[in-house]
Every structure is written in structure tokens, then in C-alpha cells.
Amino acid sequence: MSLGDFLFGKPLASFEDSEQRLGPLAGIGVFGLDALSSAAYGPEAALTLLIPLGALGIQYVVPISTGIIVLLTIVFISYLQTIAAYPGGGGSYTVARENLGPHAALLAAAALIVDYILVVAVGISAGVGALVSAIPSLQPHTLAICLGILVAVTLVNLRGIRETGNVFMVPTYAFILSLLAAIVWGLVKALLSGGHPTPVIPPSPLKGTATVAGAWVLLQAFSSGCTAMTGVEAVSNGVKAFREPAVQSARRTLTAIIGILILMLGGIAWLARLYQVGASDPGEPGYQSVLSQLVAAVSGHGVFYFATMASVVVVLALSANTAFSDFPRLCQIVAGDGYLPHGFTSRGRRLVFSQGIYVLAFLAGLLLFIFNGVTDRLIPLFAVGAFLAFTLSQAGMVVHWKRNGGRGARQSMFINGLGAIATAITLVVVLSAKFLEGAWVTVLLIPSLLILMFAVHRHYNAVGKELELKTPLDLTHLNPPIVVVPIQSWNKIAQKGLRFAINLSTDVYVLQVKIGESEDLRASWCHLVEGPILELGLPVPKLTVVESPYRLLFRPILDFVTGLAGKYPDRYIAVLIPELVEGHWYHYFLHNQRAAVLKGLLLLKGNQRINVVNVPWYLTE
Amino acid sequence: MSLGDFLFGKPLASFEDSEQRLGPLAGIGVFGLDALSSAAYGPEAALTLLIPLGALGIQYVVPISTGIIVLLTIVFISYLQTIAAYPGGGGSYTVARENLGPHAALLAAAALIVDYILVVAVGISAGVGALVSAIPSLQPHTLAICLGILVAVTLVNLRGIRETGNVFMVPTYAFILSLLAAIVWGLVKALLSGGHPTPVIPPSPLKGTATVAGAWVLLQAFSSGCTAMTGVEAVSNGVKAFREPAVQSARRTLTAIIGILILMLGGIAWLARLYQVGASDPGEPGYQSVLSQLVAAVSGHGVFYFATMASVVVVLALSANTAFSDFPRLCQIVAGDGYLPHGFTSRGRRLVFSQGIYVLAFLAGLLLFIFNGVTDRLIPLFAVGAFLAFTLSQAGMVVHWKRNGGRGARQSMFINGLGAIATAITLVVVLSAKFLEGAWVTVLLIPSLLILMFAVHRHYNAVGKELELKTPLDLTHLNPPIVVVPIQSWNKIAQKGLRFAINLSTDVYVLQVKIGESEDLRASWCHLVEGPILELGLPVPKLTVVESPYRLLFRPILDFVTGLAGKYPDRYIAVLIPELVEGHWYHYFLHNQRAAVLKGLLLLKGNQRINVVNVPWYLTE
């Protein structure tokens, strides 16, 4: 087994694609981790903004969560429809492209690309952050652990989507089961105690004392809680990754993900109110996350508590996986339209779009490296991308229904319109609330990416136009090329080159650049070459010897070749370069690398009519 | 003015060589610094071994120095004769090669190569060591200063030998004049005081109390003092660097160097006895070098003292220059005989052998880096190389006189024989005295270098034999090659490649490797290619379409080419690779680099009959 097979698995043939596809069960692990893991930080984000309100704030948890769940449901329905309408995948990008035009589509794509890169860095960093706060001795190794997880997730994803699904199944279901169990346990306890359960371990005391809640605070809490919605678009980007019937499998997966997410969000909100759990300030000593307080209140600090918290940490760290499934697919679709390098469209050995995986891993790794593994400051950034994409996708679906009509089109239009307005408002709130905290970076990044994508498209268009050929092969002006053979002395390599040149053309020029005291080829030319050729009546190669007082080799050759090209404007020139190929790398220093340099220079400084023929000589030694 | 011109000076033509040559005045700065600077440490090295003898030791300074001067004179006479006998340069290597055979010659070369690398590192390090002990605040920057001096010396040497001579003239003569002035001043004072001068500043008290001197101690002191002789061979290696008549110029230069050196050595010894100056232990507080004590005793701590000591520091740091003049010349001569890579024989833009300069700078820099700029521990190593070379050179001259005879041959033989025996004894003494201190490294290094040189020679011999061709051009079996054109789709690049292929041969194979859903060329082949070609009655290119289920591009092409080569064992194959050349480096990521990879793979995996034709397409965009 080769190292490549060991690391990445055996190559998969293109026809094995169908065997690689996912069912809903594995689909949740591949596309759902981003959305599901947000149950761990969405409610916390909302509650953090309610800290100043104290006990009053907790009264608002349930209505705010209800609002989020309603918005989530609208977006969910919209993506269900998107999956059916655009089974080729591409989610927001495809919807926007088909209905709003390429500019809106690229805006959505740029927003999602930025979002995904941030999600990977922030997700891994958040998981590792929770880990090192539980085991402080790991603190100095934060960056190393982050990069280790990044490499592991990258490797798993390079091994193909089915293997990814299998690997991520266990942590995903451990997380879902333990969190749902905690919620059910807490609700049952509350029910048995008549709605007033006694926490096993009491939550942190609430400090705020406000008696009136301002609308702006509630709106901010709502929009912060909306970070729980990121990752909802994931399935719609990857419809093609699902088992046939793909649309049905994808819709089932999305439904399962959103169903579980709603249960979690609603359950956490309800429990927070019942057990009077509020957020505490992460900067203060004795900080505990809302989820940790909740589970401790329900179950105490037993095995269950630690198992649940461990699964939360693992899922946070692995939430990056969703981006690894979606980013390459999104880039592939955008690259297919010519707005990103073509490389994104090639499938690697395991049928995944490897280049996208590499690029994502590199960029996220760079972010982790720059921020030394602590990316808290990036958290405000990534909701912007997601909500921009949501808004464009919803707006696109409105146009879609308007155009296509059909049964229930009016209702769908209404729902998507409502969704578009709601997500647009959320976007504006997030942007204005978090602008100075860092959201401005996204506002710079997305347009830069847009400009880049347009530049790529312009370049490809120009090249495409330049190379396009609809007509059959043009056979006018066929003419053997003028062949130039640079030779330094007479040996078997030179003979091989000259023989090959005579095979190719009747116009052969031999060029010797004389440096220092090397032997002049003119002395023996008649005996070595002219004689035998005249004997056979063949056209004689023309020998030119050039003195090079400054010991330059390449410039005289280039000058000679471009001179010939100028003299014969209707002829092709073939520069024939005899090259010694060393058998061992350590012979590199023993032979000059003139042939390689000359090939490079001719390519760099040449023109349309100068071609290079490389005649290798392999040492038998 | 280009950056290259600014750093290295304008290129020099080969015919400008004679203007670059040196007279004796500049020659002393270029070839003499190593020998002259050793006056600063040779006597000190001898006196250090005499410390245990106290005042008694100082009695032995004059006889020991006399011995060294006698040996120096013998070696000097020998090299004077060498210069006349071998005006091509190469010193010990050439003498040994001509008289003792290639093994002895390579032994001398290896010894000198090791010697020169060490001399550069140790010389710079010693100068910087003296500097930082005078200005301790520079201590933390020792390595940086060392490497800075190394780069400066390298740059000066790359600018050509005449410029080097000019640059080094000032420090050389400042050193010579100030040191000779100190000696004369001291001797005059002693004379005026009737042989018992009062030191202006008394030297360090003598601690040793021995009353009898052992022979082994005296022998060790003698051999340590002999380090003053390193660098004597320098002129003989570089005879060709001197102005015509080169032999005369070189001999004059050598005579001047040795004359000044003898004056210095004798003067220092005499003064040490007159002023009762002994060495002190460098490890102890209040350490002062012998030279510093002497000059202070003669002149006090005035301007003269500081100027003299400054010139000593500068000359120590620049003594590396001799190695920079000699090492590349030695390597060039050895490479010319095929025992080192041919690259050493090419002259750079300023007519010096640049590769030797680069290699020396790199290796010495590596040593400085490894030892962090403090190379005291390397000092015992380098006398070994020098004395090995001396011995071989003297022995070679004995054989030379025996063979050639002539006037005075007997006396010369006697002198050289005496020299050979004396230097051989010194070598043995140095080796045994310093073996454990580090000289064993040299004993390992020199044979390793020898083995390497023999391996290089074997390789060049084998290649030379394989490529040698004495017969005229063989014109049997001329036959146009089979041309293979890999094409992915029909466009102008493909058309250009196909047209060129048709120009070259009547046997053209077009190969399409089908990956994924790309268009099958067979569908349009008849319309695009076959039709127009049949119309003109030309032979039709054969199209092969290969499916590649594992999405590999290169392997199918390589398989096809090697398959053809196997099928037609008497034909050459030319693989014609159309290539898009990007106009800007930042377009690199936008286009696949398949052409470049394929060219590389074909060269690596190909065979004698597979050639590569590169047809570039330059984007006009």
C-alpha cells in the first residue's frame, strides 16, 4: 500500500460516484454540524445581551427564541423549495443567479465564501477554547491543537464524502442524543415539580436590575441569537452529494437537521426560563456557559454532565466540517461559470473537489495562525455573510415563484418575501450592532472578492475568445520549420541532436557559442558533418560560430534565434536543445543545467513562431 | 546602471584579462594577508606553550623563532622554484601531480581546500574576537559582524582581482608600516638604553618557575609557532593572476611577503626577549596578547598603540582574502583535471572563478554559523592542511630536480629534501600535539574529500567515454519521427500544435484523454481535421480517445507514448506539447500547469527515443 493510499484511500473511479453518495443519516453529520452546533452558542449569544436586564431578561428568552424559530422555519421552507427547484446544488448562488442575475449571485457566493472560511477558523477555535478552559494545562498548545484538528478534518474530507459521513456520525449523534436527553430530563423534572424545579446545582446569580427592556436591546439580542441559523443553507449547496432520489434525500436531511435544531433551541429557551439560567460575562472569574449551567442544574456534576459537555466541545470543534463539504462545492459551481480558477472544478482521487479543500484549509489555517488560535474577535464577522446569502436566496425565490407560478406559488412567494425582509432586517441589525467590533472587515472582504471574481471572469473570457476556433483545421502555408541546434562540441549528444534536426527539416542551422578557449567547430566541420551529408546529397546544415567575449551563453543563442525569426517572418523556428539527463539527483551539481535554463528562457522571451524541441540523452551509467 | 553592475561592476570581456592582472604592490594585499597576519598569532602561539617556563621560556624565543625563520626560508626558496617551474599556477597540487602522481596531488589539494575554508572562518572570527574584546558592547553581535565581513570580502572578490588588490592595499600597508615601525622603535630604544630598555608600560609578570625546559615542550612551541608559516603557498597557486612577466612578478611578490614576514617574526622575538614579554593565559582576567604588551611596552598607550592594534584587528579579519584568491584558482585547476565539478572552471562577469568564491563563502559562512562566530576550537585544525601541502610540495620538488637535473639541481634537491623532512616533522608534531584538540577532524575530512574527488572523476570519465565521438556524423536510418499530439479540445492552440506536427512528420497521432464529461473529439474529427486533410491528399493524423476513469491525465499519455515506442522500436517519438504561456505571473493560478508537468514527466520517465516538442501559445491579452 502506498503512502497516498494509506493517507487518502485508494483512488475512486468516476463511475463509483453513486456509491459515494449520502443518505440522510450520514448527511446530518456531513452538512448538519454547523447548524446543530450553533445551538451551543446561539442562545448564549442572545442571553449575553440580556445580562443587564437580570431576571427580567430571562422573561424575554422564550419570545426571542420563538421569533428565531419562526424565522428559521421560514428560511427552512425556502431552502426546501430551493432544493427541489435547483437539484444541481449551489443553494443561494444558484437561486440568485437564475433569478436575480450574476451580480447578485456572485455577491451571495462571495458572502458564503467569506462565511465558510471564518466558520472553519471560529468553529475549531471555539471548540479548542472550551477544551483548554476545561483543561488549562493545554493552554500553551492552543494553536497546535487547532491546526491539528484542521489537518485531521482536512484529511478526512480528502478521503471522500462517504468516509466523512461515517467518521462524523458518532460525535454528531452523541451530541444530539445527550443534549436532547438533558432537555427532556429537565422538562420532566419541571413537570413533576409543578413548574418550579429545584436546580441540582444552582445557576450563577443574576446581576442585572433593569425593570424596563429597550427595543434596541431586544433587537440586538434577537439578531445575536440568529447566529444559531448559520449553516442552514449547507444542504442546498450539496444536493448532488445525496443518494438518489437526491432531492428527496436532501430534503429529508434538511428537515431532520432543522427539526432537531428547533427542538434544541426551544428546549434550551424553556429550560433557561424554568431554571432561571442567565448568561454570565466570559471576562469575569467563575464564568460558565449557559449550556453548562443548564445541564448542571438538571443533572448535577455527574458522568452525564461531563459526557454532554464533552460532546459539545467535540461538535464545536468539528462544526468546521460543514464548510469543508460546502466550500469546495460552491467554488466548483462558481468556477464552472468562470468566476474562479478552473482548478476548483477537478475532482481529486476520492471524487471530492480537492482544490477547494486545500484552499479552505490553507486560508482557515492562516487565520488561526494569525490569531494564534484565538478567534473570538472573528465571531461577529461570519453571521454577516450567512445573512447576506439568506436574503439574496429568499429574494431570488420570490422572483422564482413570480416567474414560474404553479400551485401554491402565491403562498410560497409570501413566505419567501417575509423571509427576505426578516433576514434583511437581521443583516442590517447585525451589521450595525457589530460594525465597529469587526463586521466592517466583512464589508471590505466581500467586495474585494467580488472584484477578484470579475477579474478572473474577464481573463477567462478574453482567453476563451482568443483561443476559440469553430472552423476546421487550416492547412495553408504548411512549411517545415527552420531548425536551430546549439552545439558546444562534437559528441554523441550533438550527433543525436543533429540527426533529429535533419529528420525534421531541410533548413538546419548549427550554432556554436565560443566561450574562452573551447575548440572551434569550423575546423572539423567539413570532415565531421559536411562531407558525409554532401555524399548523400542532402542539404547541408549551416554552421555559425559566435564569439562571446563576456562569456554569456544564452544571450547569443537568443539573439541568433530572434534574428532568424525576424529574417524569415513566414517561417516557424524550432530550437533543438540536446540535453543530458542525469541518472541520480546528486549528479545535479556535476553537470551544467544549461538545457533547462535555455528551455525556460526561450519560453519566456520567445514568440509565437519559436518552438523548442528537447532531445534528451539518458546516461546509461 | 543595473543592480548587478552596481554590486559587482560592469562585465569584463575575456580579452580584458591582462588589464586585470596584479603587480607586486597589489599582490601583497591579495595573496599576502594570510601569511603576514600570522605574525600576529604565530609568536603568541609559541610563547603560550612556554608560559610554564616563565622567564626561562623567554630565553628560548629567539632560538625557536630562528628555527621557524630557517624553515620558512627553505619553504620560501622551494616555492620560488615552484613558481618558475610551474608558471601555470596550482602550487602544491601542480608540483605533486607532475612529480608524485595524481594521488599525492589530490591529497595536497584536499588538504589545501580544507585549510582555506578553515582559514576564512578562523581569520574573520579571530579579527572579530579581538574587536569585541576591545569593545565589549559588540559581543552580542559577533556572528552578525563575522557574516557581514564575510559578505563584504566575498563581494569585493566577485568584483575582480584588480579591485580586490586596490581595496586591500590600504589595510595591508597600514599593518606592515605600523608593526615595522613599532619594531624599529623598540630596537632603537633598546640600543640607546644599552640593551636594557625600560618598558613604558610594563608587561604582565611572568608566572612560570621551571628551571629546565623539556624537549617535547620546545618542540611543541616550535610547531605551534610554525602556524606563522601558513599562507606561504598562496602566491604559487595564483601565478596567472600576475602581470607579465608573470613569473617574475609572482616571485617578487612572494619575496616581499616573506621578507616582511621574517622581519616581523625576528623583530617580535627579539623585542620579546629585550622587554621580557611573555604570553599570558587567554582564559585569565587581564589577558593581553603578546603584540599588545610589546607595543605598549615600546610606545605606551598612545595614539600609536591604538592605531597599530586597530591595523592588527583589521588585517586578521581580512586575512580571509588570501583564501578567496587561492581557493577558486585551486578548485579551477583541480576541476580542469576532472576531479571537481566543471562549474569551478567558468569565469564570472569579472573574470574571477565565481563558483569557487560562492562555495568558499557558503562553507565558511556555515562554519561561522555553526560555531556562532567563535571558532577558537578550529585553530588547531588548519595548520595540518597547510603543512601536509608543504611536505608534498617539497617532496615533489625533490623528484622534479632529480628528473630534470640542470644547474644547481643538487643543491636545490638538498634544500627541498631538508624542507620536506622539516615540514613533515612539523606536521607530525602538530598532529600529535593537537590530535585530541580537534586535528582529528582534519584527518577525517581530508580523506572524505579525496573519496569525493575520485568519485567525481570516475563519473566524468564514464560520461566522457559514453559521449565521446571521434567519427563523422552517422546518417544511416534517417527517418522522420512519429509525432504524438495530446489535445483536450479543439481550439487555436490545438490547431497550432497539429499544424506543427504535420509540418514535422507524416505519422501524426492525436491523443485525447477524456476526463469526466468533456466533449469527445471523435464526434467532430471528420469535419474538423480529416476532411480538410483528405482534400489536400495528405496523410491523416490518427485520433485516439482514451477514457480515464480515475481522472488521471499524465499516466494515459505516458502509457500511450511508451506503447508507441515499444511498437516501433526503430522510430523516434516526438511528443508535441502545445502550451499556453501566461503574460503575467499572477495568471499562474488561473491555468493548469499541465504542459510544464508533462514536459518534466516525459524527461524523467522517457527514454532515448522519446523527444519533447514544445509549441508555446502566447496570450496577446
Interface residues (C-beta under 8 A of the other chain):
Chain A: P11 L12 A13 S14 F15 P341 H342 G343 S346 R347 G348 R349 V456 H459 Y460 A462 V463 E466 L467 E468 L469 P472 L473 D474 L475 L478 N479 P480 P481 W490 N491 K492 I493 A494 Q495 L498 R499 F500 I502 N503 L504 I515 G516 H527 L528 V529 G531 P532 I533 L536 L538 P549 Y550 R551 Y572 A574 E579 L580 V581 H587 F589 L590 H591 N592 K599 L603 L604 G606 N607 Q608 I610 N611 V612 V613 N614 V615 P616 W617 Y618 L619 T620 E621
Chain B: P11 L12 A13 S14 F15 P341 H342 G343 S346 R347 G348 R349 V456 H459 Y460 A462 V463 E466 L467 E468 L469 P472 L473 D474 L475 L478 N479 P480 P481 W490 N491 K492 I493 A494 Q495 L498 R499 F500 I502 N503 L504 I515 G516 H527 L528 V529 G531 P532 I533 L536 L538 P549 Y550 R551 Y572 A574 E579 L580 V581 H587 F589 L590 H591 N592 K599 L603 L604 G606 N607 Q608 I610 N611 V612 V613 N614 V615 P616 W617 Y618 L619 T620 E621
